[in-house]
Amino acid sequence: MKITMVGTGYVGLVSGACFADFGHDVKCVDKDQNKIDLLLQHVMPIFEPGLEDLVARNMAAGRLSFTTDLSDAVRGADAVFIAVGTPSRRGDGHADLSYVHTAAAEIGRVLDGFTVIVDKSTVPVGTGDEVERIIREVNPDADFGVVSNPEFLREGAAIDDFKRPDRVVIGSDDPRSLSVMRDIYRPLYINRSPIIEMSRRAAELTKYAGNAFLATKITFINEIADLCEKVGADVQDVARGIGLDGRIGSKFLHAGPGYGGSCFPKDTLALLKTAQDYEAPQRIIEAVVAVNDTRKRAMGRKVITAMGGDVRGRTVAVLGLTFKPNTDDMRDSPAIAVVQTLQDAGATIRAFDPEGQEQARKMLENIEYCEDAYDAMKGADALVIITEWDVFRALDLKRAKELLSQPVLVDLRNIYPREQVEAAGFTYTAVGR
């Protein structure tokens, strides 16, 4: 199949490379000439494990190419995927669909023969209808179908998620479009991945509902963690006790500083705005968003309390800045609020992140970025773990104590056993333990 991917961001680049690895002929389009030039040199615009090798291998095989020429890429394509950004719109929190609408108009003008237009971007209910209207407006004679095919990729595990998905959701009632989509995803049949077909609007809502539910699980266990601290229980025991219930499941029950990233914050907000437009309030999601927003700065105050209640003039070593490990994504990372809370209280920050420091410099000022974890600890009055990178899971605690001016460890991801840390001479603070 001939596939065109409009947008070479996280979703577009990973999806395009994986489709090419399935054997399809894929052209990825982006307006940013500099990004395309770098991709042609195998330089990735994002950090994702395995992506650079995947792109290079499929470019060498002639199945994957990059261009700024949308017209050439669209002509003759069996399917054109729209994988552009849908950030929260300033002022009202609705998803900004301007990039989707622009892409739809540009695609519509150059359609040649029957083509399936696929919304891969995360979009509110009804966006497929608008994409169809725009294309029909710019090209009344176009022969096409519009499908919703939301992505369910976890940053840090996106390639495996694409190739071995829990499910593939396809939203369309058009037989011709469904036939094309089945052919595109046929390589997944060998893994028996469920291909779920539904209406376009149901598919659009499925993506938002899924992310909102996961955000709710995270927020739920975080509030339970607060109760655990008050009553003397360990949230990890509680999470295991409920997670082994097949109706609940163990994933997303890890207490911490709150959720962040490119999906959950904007998608929960967009779902709330859609619900308001349709006068169907989502009270649970409203509470999830509010609790998560306040939790991040509360974690900063937790660090201040662990340091005796006053951090003015003192130095804090921060390990981990990205919202999760195995990515360089800083969007809505809990580390931003934690660091800013500490800075507002007068603390100096020394920080290290294995992949996120370049992005962090764009968002966090007046921080000393360090070469490694131990460099960050030198002379600091406390050590704070915010992101659970593997490299932080087996720190030399003896060396850490020697480097720190005060043996204080605040573990916001609960990656260390209390007994081990306290035996090494540290004052230990965790979440819900």
N, C-alpha and C positions, 0 to 999 in steps of 0.2 A: 504494500500500500504506500501511496505517496502522501506524506503528512507534512503540514506546515505548522510550526509553532511560533505564534506571535508573542514575543516577550522572552527574554533570556534571563529573567530573574530566577529565584529559587525554584519555583514550580516549573517554569518553562524549560529551564536548562536541564533539570533532573529528568523531567518527563521526556523531553526530546532525546536525551542520551539513552534513556532506557528503551524507548520505542525503537531507536536505531539498533540497539543491542538485540532486540527481538527479530531484526531483519528487515524492518521497514526503511524506506528512503525518507529521511527527515531533513527538512530545511528549517533552521531557526532564524527568526528575523528580529532585529532590534534597531531602533532609530539611533542609538548611541554608537557612532562609528568607532570611538575609542574602545568600547567594550568588545565590539566585534573583532577589532584588530588584535586585542589581547587574547580572545578566545581562539583565533586562528593560530596564535602562538602557544596554545595550550595553557594559557594563564587564566585561572578561574576567578570570577568576580566574588565568589563566596567560598567559605570553607565547608566542605562536606566530604566525609571519609569515602574514598574510592572514586569520587567524581572525576578527578583529573585523569586517572587511568582509563576510565570508561569513555570519556570524551575522546581522548587521544586514540584509543583502539578503534573506535567507530569512524573517526575522521580518516584514519589510515585505510580502513576497509571501504571508504567511499560511500558509507551510508549516512553520514552526518555532516552537514555543512552549515555555515553561518554567513548571513548577508544582511545588508540594510535595504535591499531591493524587495519591497513587499510585493509589488506587481509580479515580478518574475517568480517569486516563491509561491504565490497563490495559484497562478495559472497551472492547470493540470493536476492540482492537488485533489485527492479524494476527500480529505478532511483538513480543516484549518482550525487549530486550537487557539483560543484567546486566553493567554496566560499572563495578563498584565496586572499591575498592582491595583488593589481596591482599599486604600488606606482610609482611616476614619476622616471624615470631612471636618474641617475646622468650623467651629461654631455650633454644630448641632449633633455631631457624633454619627450621622448617617454614613454609610459606605460611600466613598467617592467613586462614582462610576464613570467619570469623565474619560479615563483611559480606555475603558471597555467600549464606550459609545464611539470614541474616535476610531478605535480599531475596527469596529463593526462597519462604520461608514467607508473606511479605506479598503477593507476587504470587499465590501459589496460592489464597489466601483469596478473591480477587476475580476469578478467571478467569471469563470469560463466552463460551462457544462455543469452537471449536477455536483454540488459540493456540500458536505456536511460542515456546518459551523458549530464548533464545540466550545461552550463556556467552561473552561478549566479553572478560571479565577473563582474565588469565593465571592458569590454575589447574592444579594437579597432576592426574595421571592418576587417573580415577575420580570426579572432582568432579561430572561430569554425572550419574553414577549416583546420587550423594547428593542433588543438586538434584531429580532425578526422585522419589526416595524422600520427600523433605521435602514436595514439592507433593502427592504422593499421600496423605501422612499428614494434611495439613491440609484437603484437599479430595478425598475418595475418588472423587467423581463428575466431577472435572475432565477435560476433553477437551484434551489437549495433547501436544506432543512436545518433547524437549530436544535441542538442537543445540550442538555446540562450533564456534565461529567465531573463532579467535584473531586478534588484531590484529598487524600488522607495520609499525607507524608509527615513523618516526624523528623524534625531537623536532627541530624546526627545518625539517622538510620533510614534515610529516604530511599536509597537504592533498593535495599531489601524490602522496604514497605511497598515499593512500586512493583517489584518482581514477584513478591509473595504476599499479596494483599489479603486482608481479612475479607474484603469484598470490593467489587467494582460497581459503582452506582451509575446507571445510565438513564437519564430522564428524557423520554420522547414517546410520542404516540405515532410517529411516522415510520411505516414499514421500511422504506428505502434507507432512511437514516439509521435505523436499528440494525439493518443488514450490514452497513458499512462499519458501524461500531463493533459489531460482533467479530468481523474480520480483523479489525485492528487489535482487539484483545484476545484473539484466538490462541496466541502462544501461552496464555495463562491457563487454558483449559487443562494442560498437562499437569498443572499443580492443583487442579480442581478448585480454583478460586471461585467463589460464588459471584456470578454476574447477575446483578439485580436490576431489572427493568421496571420503571415506574413513570408517572407523569413528570413533565419537566419541572413543575412547581414543587412537587414532592421531593425531587432530587435536590433542588436548590435549598429547601428547608432542611433536608437531612444533614447537610454539611453543618449548618449553624446549630441544629439541635444536638448533633454529636459533640461539637466543641463545647457547647454550653453545659452539657451533662458532665463532661470530663472536668471542666472548670469547677463545677459544683462539687464533685468528689474531692478535688484538691482543697477547696475552701472548707468543706465539711470536716475533713480530718484535721485541718489547721485549727478549727475552733475546738474540736475534741482535744487537741494537744494542749490548748490553753486550760481546759478543764482538768486535764491530767496533771498539770503542774500544780493546780490548786488542791487536788485531792490526794496527791502522792502516788499516782499511777504512771506507767510507762506507755506512751502513745504507740510505740512500736509493738508492744504486746497486744494492745487493743486493735491496732490495724491488722495484725496477723489473725487475731481471733475473729474479726468480722470478714476479713478478706478471703478466708478459706470457705466461706459460704458461697456456693456457686452462683447464687442470685446476686451477689455483690461483686466478687472478684477482687484480687489483690492489687491490681494496677491502679495508679494514681491515688494511692492511700499512703503516701510518704509525706509526713509533716515537714514543713519548711517555711521559708519567708514569703510564700505567695507565688502565684503564677505570673509569667510574663511572656515575652516572645512576640512573634509576628502574627499569631492567630487568635489565641484566647482573648486578649484584651479588646481587640477591635471587633472580633466576631460576636462576643457577648453584647457589646455596646450596639452593634448593628442590629442584632436580633431584637434588642429592646426597642430600638427606633421603629423597626418594622411592626412590632407588636402594638406600639402606640398608634401607628398609622392605621392599623386595622382594628383598633379598639379591643385588643385582646391582651390585657396586661399580663406580664410574666413576673409575678412577684418574687418567685424563688430566684430567678436570674438577677433581678434588681438587687436582692440582698447579697448575692454572690459578688457582684461587681463592687458594691459598697464595702463589703468586708475585706475583699482583696486589696482594694485601694488603701484602706487604712492600715492593713497589716504590714505593709512594706516599711513604712516609717516606724511602726511599732517595733520592728526588728532592730532598727537603729537605736531606739530607746532601750531595747533589751541589752545591747552591747554596752551602752552608757551605764546601765545599772550594774552589769557584771564588772565594770571598771570602777565601781564605788560611787557612781552618781555624778561624777565630774570629769570631763575629758578635755577641758580647756588647757591648751598648751601641751597636750599629750599626743603620742603617736600611735596609730592603729595600723597593723599589718593586715591587709585584706587579700585573701586568696580566692580568686574566681570573680569575674565581672559579667560574663555572658549569662543569659537567662537560664541556660542549661549547658551541660558539657557537650563536646563534639560539635560545636558550632562557633562561629564568630559573631552571632547575632546578639546585639545589645538592646534591641527594641523592647521597651517596657521591662527591662531586667530589674528584678528586686534590688540588685546591687546599686542601681542608680539612687533609689530612695534611701537605702541604708547609708551609703557614702555621704549623700547630701545632708542627712540628719546628723551624722557625726561631724561634718564640717560646720554645720550651723551651730553646733554646740562647742566649736572651737578646736576640734581635733585636727591633726595633720595625718594625711593618708599616704601610706606606702602600699602599692598594689602590684599583684602579678596575676596574669591570666595567660594560659598557653596559646590562645588564638585570638582573643578579643581585644587586645590592647590598642590596635590601630583604630578600631571602631569606637572604643571607649574614649579615646582622646577627643573625638568629635562631640562627646556628650558630657564628659566630666572634666572639669578644670581644676587646676591647683592640686594635682595628684603627682606623686613621684612614682613613675612606672619602673618596675624592677626587672632584673634579668631572670630571676627564678624565685621560687617560694622562699628559700633561705635568705636571699638578698633582701626580700621584703621584710623579713623578721628583724633585721639588724637594728637593735636599739629600740624596738617598738615596745609599747606598754601593754599590748594585748594582740593576740592573733585571732582573726575572724575568718571562718570558712563560709563563703556564700554560695559557691558553685562547686558541685561534687565531681570535679575532674578526677580521673583515675590517678593522676600524678600526685594528688593530695591525700590519697587513701592510706598511704604507708609512709608518712613523714617520720623522720628520725626525731623522736620526741626529745631525746637527750640533747641533740644538737640544737633543736628549736629552743629549749629552755636556756641553753647557754647564750644564744643570740638575742633573746628577748630580755628587756630590762625588768619585766614583770611576768611571771609564769601564769598568764591568763589566756585560756582558750575558749572561744565562743564558737560552737559548732552548729551552725544554722541548718545543716543537712543531716545531722545525727549519723555521721559516718564512723565515729569512734566509740568504742565501749567506754563508759565512764570509769570503770575500774582500771583500765589500761592507762588512761590519761592522768587520773589522780595518783596512781602508783608512780608515775613519772614526775610527780611533784607539781602538777598544774592545778589551778582552780578551774573547774570545768562547768560550762553552761551550755545546755543543749535546748532543743525544742520539744516540749511535752514530755520531758523525762525527769 
